Amino acid sequence: MKIGIPKEIKNNENRVGMTPAGVAELVGRGHVVYVQRTAGEGSGFADAEYEKVGAQMLPTIEDVYREAEMIVKVKEPIEQEYGLVRKGQLLFTYFHFACDRPLTDAMLKSGAVCLAYETVQKADHTLPLLQPMSEVAGRMATLNGAYYLQKTKGGKGRLISGVPGVKRAKVLVLGGGVVGEAAALMAAGLGAQVVIADISLPRLRQLELELPRNVQTLYSSRSNIRRELHDVDIVVGAVLVPGAKAPRLITRDMLKEMEPGTVLVDVAIDQGGCFETSRPMTHSDPVFVEDGIVHYCVANIPGAVPNTSTTALTNATLRYAVALADKGWQKACKEDEALAKGLNIVEGKVTFKAVADAFGLPYEPVAL
């Protein structure tokens, strides 16, 4: 198969779809891999490293899309790429369709096959291609929250760890999944007082056993969350409904419950956000203040640490990319139910129910 790895062109997105080590695996199995020149530089991978393992380097993004049967990316195509996607072409990347109608319409019109990392789901309900970036995003959420808690950045001027004789910061984590656990673990490691909330009692019991003593678990209800807000310093929104819009857990009126300078970090922003006042921001313009509350709502948080993120992502996606290349998408998905759940749009049809429901579009399960 001919596989293309274009350079990411989303704002400050320095990750790349695959490391040279991943490319070497595909080339070694007889596939042709086209890599756009400088695509890996932001992640610390020079063109020479790709050439050394047998990649064919192409000068432009147009060249890569034109030559490739399968495109392997990190982020969803943006408007400049819509016209490059062609009928029958397989796109393997993060899409988050449910909060982006223009992208959904463009991919339907293209006739492409869109296989989304974020909805590949195993029988135990784990999300193997979302997990590595969730681990990065959760850790980064706490670090960014602590950074913007500084007075010079608009926060309260409170050190997350405190010092002897001075109260440590309080961090509230909404969601006990991979992102939430990573955020809580990082906050606890920095010495904060941490509360992690979830609606699953079995998950809360598990977190109670696994997390450090300075992390308290809490059943996630509207009233419980509201009670925690009066003295919270950082809130990390880490809720996820696979393939669907995130629920709104903090409404505008709840901002009044918080002290000015409190920091909200919305990791769910690429799924529409879990705070009512959230709106997507970029690494070059990451925060805004609403009703005195600092909002950090960057949609591609792991892009700030691209070397770590690209390596972790390739580790997770490579086995699936190899299966797709070796067998073609239909056979690969037929043989792997987890991979089949990643099919969101197939040749002009919405094949993932949460996306169809988000926009009132017809839902047609893919026939394999």
C-alpha positions as CSV (number, residue, x, y, z in Angstrom):
1,M,0.0,0.0,0.0
2,K,1.0,3.6,-0.6
3,I,1.0,5.4,2.8
4,G,1.3,9.2,3.2
5,I,2.5,11.2,6.2
6,P,1.8,14.9,5.7
7,K,3.1,17.7,7.8
8,E,0.5,18.9,10.3
9,I,-0.7,22.4,9.6
10,K,-3.0,23.1,12.5
11,N,-1.8,26.0,14.7
12,N,1.3,25.1,16.7
13,E,0.8,21.4,16.0
14,N,4.4,20.0,16.0
15,R,3.5,16.3,16.2
16,V,3.8,14.0,13.2
17,G,1.8,11.0,12.2
18,M,4.6,8.5,12.6
19,T,8.2,8.2,13.8
20,P,11.0,7.0,11.6
21,A,10.9,3.7,13.5
22,G,7.2,3.3,12.6
23,V,8.0,4.1,8.9
24,A,10.8,1.4,9.0
25,E,8.3,-1.2,10.0
26,L,5.9,-0.4,7.1
27,V,8.7,-0.2,4.6
28,G,10.1,-3.5,5.8
29,R,6.7,-5.1,5.1
30,G,6.9,-4.0,1.5
31,H,4.8,-0.8,1.7
32,V,5.7,2.6,0.1
33,V,5.7,5.4,2.6
34,Y,5.7,9.0,1.4
35,V,6.7,11.7,4.0
36,Q,6.4,15.4,3.4
37,R,9.7,17.2,3.8
38,T,10.2,18.7,7.3
39,A,7.1,16.9,8.6
40,G,9.0,15.4,11.5
41,E,11.2,18.4,12.4
42,G,8.8,19.7,15.1
43,S,9.0,16.4,16.9
44,G,12.8,16.2,16.6
45,F,12.9,13.8,13.6
46,A,15.0,15.0,10.7
47,D,14.2,14.2,7.0
48,A,17.5,12.2,6.9
49,E,16.1,9.8,9.6
50,Y,13.1,9.0,7.4
51,E,15.2,8.7,4.3
52,K,17.6,6.3,6.1
53,V,14.7,3.9,6.8
54,G,13.4,4.0,3.2
55,A,10.8,6.7,3.2
56,Q,10.2,8.6,-0.1
57,M,10.3,12.3,0.7
58,L,7.9,14.7,-1.1
59,P,8.0,18.5,-1.1
60,T,4.4,19.4,-0.6
61,I,1.3,18.3,1.2
62,E,-0.5,18.2,-2.1
63,D,2.0,15.6,-3.3
64,V,1.5,13.4,-0.3
65,Y,-2.3,13.4,-0.6
66,R,-2.1,12.8,-4.3
67,E,0.2,9.7,-4.1
68,A,-1.2,8.0,-0.9
69,E,-3.9,5.5,-0.6
70,M,-3.8,5.8,3.2
71,I,-3.1,9.1,5.1
72,V,-1.7,8.7,8.6
73,K,-2.0,11.9,10.6
74,V,-2.3,13.3,14.1
75,K,-5.0,15.9,13.9
76,E,-8.1,16.1,11.7
77,P,-7.8,17.7,8.3
78,I,-8.4,21.5,8.5
79,E,-10.1,23.6,5.8
80,Q,-7.0,23.9,3.6
81,E,-6.8,20.1,3.4
82,Y,-10.5,19.4,2.6
83,G,-10.0,19.6,-1.2
84,L,-7.0,17.3,-1.1
85,V,-8.9,14.3,0.3
86,R,-10.3,12.1,-2.4
87,K,-12.9,9.4,-2.9
88,G,-11.9,6.0,-1.5
89,Q,-8.8,7.4,0.3
90,L,-8.4,6.1,3.9
91,L,-7.6,8.7,6.6
92,F,-6.3,7.3,9.9
93,T,-6.2,10.1,12.5
94,Y,-8.0,11.9,15.3
95,F,-11.2,13.4,14.0
96,H,-13.6,14.3,16.8
97,F,-16.4,14.8,14.3
98,A,-19.2,15.3,16.8
99,C,-18.2,18.9,17.6
100,D,-17.2,19.9,14.0
101,R,-20.0,20.1,11.5
102,P,-17.9,21.6,8.6
103,L,-15.3,18.8,8.9
104,T,-18.1,16.2,9.0
105,D,-19.7,17.7,5.9
106,A,-16.4,18.0,4.1
107,M,-15.4,14.3,4.7
108,L,-18.9,13.1,3.7
109,K,-18.6,15.1,0.5
110,S,-15.1,13.7,-0.2
111,G,-16.2,10.1,-0.3
112,A,-13.2,9.1,1.8
113,V,-13.0,6.4,4.5
114,C,-12.4,8.1,7.9
115,L,-11.1,5.9,10.7
116,A,-10.9,7.8,13.9
117,Y,-8.3,7.0,16.5
118,E,-10.5,8.2,19.3
119,T,-13.3,5.6,18.8
120,V,-11.2,2.5,18.3
121,Q,-12.4,0.6,21.3
122,K,-11.6,-2.8,22.7
123,A,-14.1,-5.2,24.3
124,D,-13.1,-4.0,27.8
125,H,-14.1,-0.4,26.7
126,T,-10.6,0.9,26.7
127,L,-9.5,3.3,23.9
128,P,-6.0,2.2,22.9
129,L,-5.3,5.0,20.5
130,L,-6.7,7.7,22.7
131,Q,-4.9,6.5,25.8
132,P,-1.3,7.7,25.1
133,M,-2.4,11.2,24.3
134,S,-4.8,11.2,27.3
135,E,-1.9,10.3,29.5
136,V,0.1,13.2,28.1
137,A,-2.9,15.6,28.2
138,G,-3.7,14.8,31.8
139,R,-0.2,15.4,33.0
140,M,0.0,18.6,31.0
141,A,-3.4,19.9,32.2
142,T,-2.1,20.0,35.8
143,L,1.2,21.6,34.8
144,N,-0.6,24.3,32.7
145,G,-3.1,24.9,35.5
146,A,-0.3,25.4,37.9
147,Y,1.5,27.8,35.5
148,Y,-1.6,29.9,35.0
149,L,-2.3,30.0,38.7
150,Q,0.6,32.5,38.9
151,K,-0.6,36.1,39.5
152,T,1.5,37.3,36.5
153,K,-0.6,34.9,34.3
154,G,-4.0,36.0,35.7
155,G,-4.3,33.5,38.5
156,K,-4.6,33.7,42.3
157,G,-0.8,33.8,42.8
158,R,-0.8,30.5,44.6
159,L,1.9,27.8,44.5
160,I,0.3,24.4,43.8
161,S,2.5,22.6,46.3
162,G,2.4,25.3,49.0
163,V,5.3,25.6,51.4
164,P,5.7,24.6,55.1
165,G,3.2,26.7,57.0
166,V,1.2,27.7,53.9
167,K,-1.8,25.9,52.6
168,R,-1.3,23.9,49.3
169,A,-3.5,24.5,46.3
170,K,-6.7,22.5,45.8
171,V,-7.2,20.7,42.4
172,L,-10.6,19.3,41.4
173,V,-10.5,16.8,38.6
174,L,-13.8,16.0,36.8
175,G,-13.6,12.5,35.3
176,G,-11.8,9.5,36.5
177,G,-10.7,8.0,33.2
178,V,-7.1,8.1,31.8
179,V,-6.9,11.9,31.5
180,G,-8.4,12.4,35.0
181,E,-6.1,9.8,36.7
182,A,-3.0,11.3,35.0
183,A,-4.0,14.8,36.0
184,A,-4.7,13.7,39.6
185,L,-1.5,11.8,39.8
186,M,0.5,14.7,38.6
187,A,-1.2,17.1,41.0
188,A,-0.7,14.8,43.9
189,G,2.9,14.4,43.0
190,L,3.3,18.2,43.1
191,G,1.8,18.2,46.6
192,A,-1.6,19.6,45.9
193,Q,-4.8,18.7,47.8
194,V,-6.7,16.8,45.1
195,V,-10.3,15.8,44.6
196,I,-11.2,13.5,41.7
197,A,-14.9,13.0,40.7
198,D,-16.6,10.4,38.6
199,I,-20.0,8.8,38.2
200,S,-18.7,5.2,38.4
201,L,-18.5,3.8,41.9
202,P,-16.3,0.9,40.8
203,R,-13.9,3.3,39.2
204,L,-13.8,5.5,42.3
205,R,-13.0,2.4,44.4
206,Q,-10.2,1.6,42.1
207,L,-8.8,5.1,42.2
208,E,-9.1,5.2,46.0
209,L,-6.7,2.2,46.1
210,E,-4.3,3.3,43.4
211,L,-3.8,7.0,43.9
212,P,-1.8,8.7,46.7
213,R,-3.2,9.6,50.1
214,N,-3.6,13.3,49.2
215,V,-6.3,12.4,46.6
216,Q,-9.9,12.2,47.7
217,T,-12.5,10.6,45.5
218,L,-16.0,12.1,45.1
219,Y,-19.2,10.9,43.4
220,S,-19.8,13.3,40.5
221,S,-23.2,15.1,41.0
222,R,-24.0,18.7,40.2
223,S,-24.5,19.5,43.9
224,N,-21.2,17.8,44.9
225,I,-19.3,19.6,42.3
226,R,-20.8,23.0,43.2
227,R,-19.8,22.5,46.9
228,E,-16.2,22.0,45.9
229,L,-15.9,25.2,43.9
230,H,-15.8,27.8,46.7
231,D,-12.2,27.1,47.6
232,V,-10.9,25.3,44.5
233,D,-7.8,26.7,42.7
234,I,-7.6,24.5,39.6
235,V,-10.4,22.5,37.9
236,V,-9.4,20.0,35.2
237,G,-12.3,18.9,32.9
238,A,-11.5,15.4,31.9
239,V,-14.8,13.8,30.9
240,L,-15.3,11.7,27.8
241,V,-18.2,10.1,25.9
242,P,-16.4,8.3,23.0
243,G,-17.2,9.9,19.7
244,A,-19.8,12.2,21.2
245,K,-19.9,15.7,22.6
246,A,-18.7,16.1,26.2
247,P,-21.4,16.9,28.9
248,R,-21.4,20.4,30.4
249,L,-20.4,19.9,34.0
250,I,-19.7,23.5,35.0
251,T,-22.3,26.1,33.8
252,R,-21.8,29.8,33.6
253,D,-23.7,30.5,36.8
254,M,-21.3,28.2,38.7
255,L,-18.4,30.5,37.9
256,K,-19.8,32.8,40.6
257,E,-19.1,30.1,43.2
258,M,-15.3,30.4,42.5
259,E,-12.7,32.9,43.6
260,P,-11.3,35.3,40.9
261,G,-8.2,33.8,39.4
262,T,-9.3,30.2,39.6
263,V,-8.0,28.3,36.6
264,L,-10.2,26.0,34.5
265,V,-8.4,23.5,32.2
266,D,-10.8,22.0,29.7
267,V,-9.1,18.9,28.3
268,A,-12.5,17.9,26.7
269,I,-12.5,21.0,24.4
270,D,-11.8,18.9,21.3
271,Q,-15.1,17.2,22.1
272,G,-16.9,20.4,22.5
273,G,-15.8,21.2,26.1
274,C,-17.2,20.3,29.5
275,F,-17.5,23.9,30.8
276,E,-20.3,26.0,29.4
277,T,-18.0,29.0,29.0
278,S,-15.2,27.1,27.1
279,R,-14.2,27.9,23.6
280,P,-11.3,26.4,21.6
281,M,-8.0,28.1,21.9
282,T,-4.5,27.5,20.5
283,H,-1.0,27.2,21.9
284,S,-0.2,30.7,20.5
285,D,-3.3,32.1,22.3
286,P,-4.1,29.6,25.0
287,V,-6.2,31.4,27.7
288,F,-9.0,33.8,28.2
289,V,-10.7,35.2,31.3
290,E,-14.5,34.9,31.7
291,D,-16.2,36.4,34.8
292,G,-12.8,36.6,36.5
293,I,-12.0,32.9,35.9
294,V,-9.0,31.9,33.8
295,H,-9.9,29.4,31.0
296,Y,-7.2,27.2,29.4
297,C,-8.9,25.4,26.4
298,V,-6.2,24.3,24.0
299,A,-7.5,21.6,21.7
300,N,-4.2,19.9,21.1
301,I,-2.5,20.0,24.5
302,P,0.0,17.1,23.7
303,G,1.3,19.2,20.7
304,A,3.3,21.2,23.2
305,V,5.5,18.1,23.9
306,P,5.7,16.6,20.4
307,N,8.7,14.4,20.8
308,T,7.1,12.5,23.7
309,S,3.6,12.6,22.1
310,T,4.6,11.4,18.6
311,T,6.6,8.5,20.0
312,A,3.8,7.5,22.4
313,L,1.2,7.8,19.6
314,T,3.2,5.7,17.1
315,N,3.7,3.0,19.8
316,A,-0.1,2.7,20.0
317,T,-1.1,3.2,16.3
318,L,1.6,1.2,14.5
319,R,0.0,-2.3,14.9
320,Y,-3.3,-0.9,13.5
321,A,-1.6,0.9,10.7
322,V,0.3,-2.2,9.7
323,A,-3.0,-4.2,9.7
324,L,-4.7,-1.6,7.5
325,A,-1.7,-1.5,5.1
326,D,-1.3,-5.3,4.9
327,K,-5.0,-6.2,4.6
328,G,-6.8,-3.2,3.4
329,W,-9.3,-1.4,5.7
330,Q,-12.3,-3.8,5.0
331,K,-10.5,-7.0,5.9
332,A,-8.6,-5.4,8.8
333,C,-11.8,-4.1,10.3
334,K,-13.7,-7.3,9.7
335,E,-11.0,-9.2,11.6
336,D,-10.7,-6.7,14.4
337,E,-13.8,-5.4,16.1
338,A,-12.0,-2.7,18.0
339,L,-10.6,-1.3,14.7
340,A,-14.0,-1.5,13.1
341,K,-15.4,0.8,15.8
342,G,-13.1,3.5,14.5
343,L,-15.0,3.8,11.2
344,N,-16.9,7.1,11.5
345,I,-17.5,8.0,7.9
346,V,-17.3,5.6,5.0
347,E,-17.7,6.8,1.4
348,G,-20.3,9.4,2.0
349,K,-22.2,7.7,4.9
350,V,-22.0,8.3,8.7
351,T,-21.2,5.0,10.2
352,F,-20.8,6.0,13.9
353,K,-24.0,6.6,15.7
354,A,-22.9,9.4,18.1
355,V,-21.8,11.5,15.1
356,A,-25.1,11.0,13.3
357,D,-27.0,11.9,16.5
358,A,-24.9,15.0,17.0
359,F,-26.1,16.5,13.7
360,G,-29.3,14.7,13.0
361,L,-27.8,12.8,10.0
362,P,-28.7,9.3,8.8
363,Y,-26.8,6.6,10.5
364,E,-25.7,3.6,8.4
365,P,-23.7,0.8,10.1
366,V,-20.8,-0.2,7.9
367,A,-21.3,-3.7,6.3
368,L,-18.0,-5.6,6.4
